[in-house]
Amino acid sequence: MADLMVIAEKNRDYYLLEQKADSGDKWFRYVKTMDSYAEAVLITPEMAREALESSGFDLRKSSKKISNTITFSFSGKLLDGRALLKSIINSNKAIVVFVSFNVSDKLNFLFEQR
């Protein structure tokens, strides 16, 4: 488990450092490849808030769908993980989560909130 935490911390640091160096876009837009991939990332409450707010989700509204992963489409849209992100914000603790990046926008129907 310690190895997973080290990997997740390194991945978190990568996204936040890229964001800081570029002075701009959202952390999840700094993908490592144009292909779809998933990796463990230590998600902080601030990162969770940024992901939810940039996707236009109301932080007060609850989600009926529970997920153990966070999924972003190729265009940067949050497809899955809203409830998990809210849990991170509410707990005010960083949590290791598997995050998928560059998932096809055409697969949005698989992740629709019910």
Legacy VTK file of the C-alpha trace (Angstrom):
# vtk DataFile Version 3.0
C-alpha trace
ASCII
DATASET POLYDATA
POINTS 114 float
0.000 0.000 0.000
2.903 2.341 0.698
4.091 1.920 -2.894
0.651 2.886 -4.202
0.695 6.019 -2.057
4.116 7.011 -3.412
2.917 6.505 -6.991
-0.319 8.417 -6.321
1.600 11.306 -4.741
3.990 11.484 -7.717
1.043 11.545 -10.103
-0.675 14.284 -8.071
2.535 16.291 -8.095
2.844 15.900 -11.869
-0.626 17.327 -12.551
-0.296 20.178 -10.075
3.211 21.142 -11.222
2.164 21.130 -14.883
-0.825 23.288 -13.997
1.345 25.718 -12.032
3.999 25.917 -14.773
1.339 26.721 -17.360
-0.526 29.160 -15.087
-3.848 28.158 -16.326
-5.870 25.175 -17.325
-7.456 22.661 -14.964
-5.157 20.017 -13.471
-6.897 17.152 -15.283
-6.185 18.730 -18.697
-2.437 18.021 -18.381
-2.610 14.461 -19.642
0.519 12.435 -20.157
-0.488 10.956 -23.506
-3.228 11.379 -26.085
-4.240 7.744 -25.569
-6.728 6.646 -22.921
-5.058 5.659 -19.662
-5.768 5.277 -15.952
-3.557 5.698 -12.933
-3.658 6.191 -9.186
-3.707 9.860 -8.191
-3.807 11.359 -4.707
-6.788 13.692 -5.128
-6.902 16.628 -2.736
-10.117 18.416 -1.777
-8.985 21.376 -3.908
-8.467 19.129 -6.951
-11.882 17.556 -6.365
-13.558 20.964 -6.134
-11.875 22.132 -9.337
-13.003 19.027 -11.227
-16.612 19.377 -10.081
-16.895 23.129 -10.544
-15.296 23.112 -13.998
-17.780 20.491 -15.119
-20.724 22.587 -13.986
-21.932 20.268 -11.225
-23.706 21.763 -8.239
-21.666 20.920 -5.142
-24.806 20.907 -2.988
-26.784 18.475 -5.145
-26.352 14.800 -4.302
-25.674 12.045 -6.784
-27.391 8.670 -6.719
-24.566 6.987 -8.572
-21.579 5.821 -6.512
-18.259 5.153 -8.214
-14.767 4.134 -7.118
-13.083 5.902 -10.013
-13.023 9.299 -11.652
-13.311 9.466 -15.425
-12.551 12.396 -17.725
-13.335 12.417 -21.419
-10.901 13.392 -24.149
-12.423 16.895 -24.115
-11.947 17.182 -20.327
-15.568 16.550 -19.359
-16.123 14.785 -16.045
-17.935 11.582 -16.999
-17.907 9.670 -13.726
-16.952 10.157 -10.089
-19.077 13.082 -8.986
-20.110 11.433 -5.681
-16.525 10.388 -4.994
-15.252 13.928 -5.605
-17.908 15.316 -3.273
-16.839 12.803 -0.611
-13.242 14.010 -0.887
-14.373 17.617 -0.464
-16.640 16.772 2.484
-13.967 14.709 4.247
-11.383 17.447 3.681
-8.776 14.705 3.177
-6.730 13.651 0.166
-7.639 10.176 -1.088
-5.938 7.824 -3.553
-8.279 7.312 -6.495
-7.921 5.648 -9.883
-8.465 8.302 -12.524
-9.148 7.552 -16.189
-8.173 10.148 -18.763
-8.998 10.603 -22.459
-12.045 8.361 -22.524
-14.036 8.841 -25.719
-16.672 11.563 -25.508
-18.942 9.161 -27.403
-19.090 6.925 -24.324
-20.849 9.593 -22.265
-24.039 7.499 -22.257
-22.262 4.858 -20.152
-21.663 7.376 -17.390
-24.876 9.387 -17.365
-26.068 10.312 -13.879
-29.379 8.672 -13.012
LINES 1 115
114 0 1 2 3 4 5 6 7 8 9 10 11 12 13 14 15 16 17 18 19 20 21 22 23 24 25 26 27 28 29 30 31 32 33 34 35 36 37 38 39 40 41 42 43 44 45 46 47 48 49 50 51 52 53 54 55 56 57 58 59 60 61 62 63 64 65 66 67 68 69 70 71 72 73 74 75 76 77 78 79 80 81 82 83 84 85 86 87 88 89 90 91 92 93 94 95 96 97 98 99 100 101 102 103 104 105 106 107 108 109 110 111 112 113
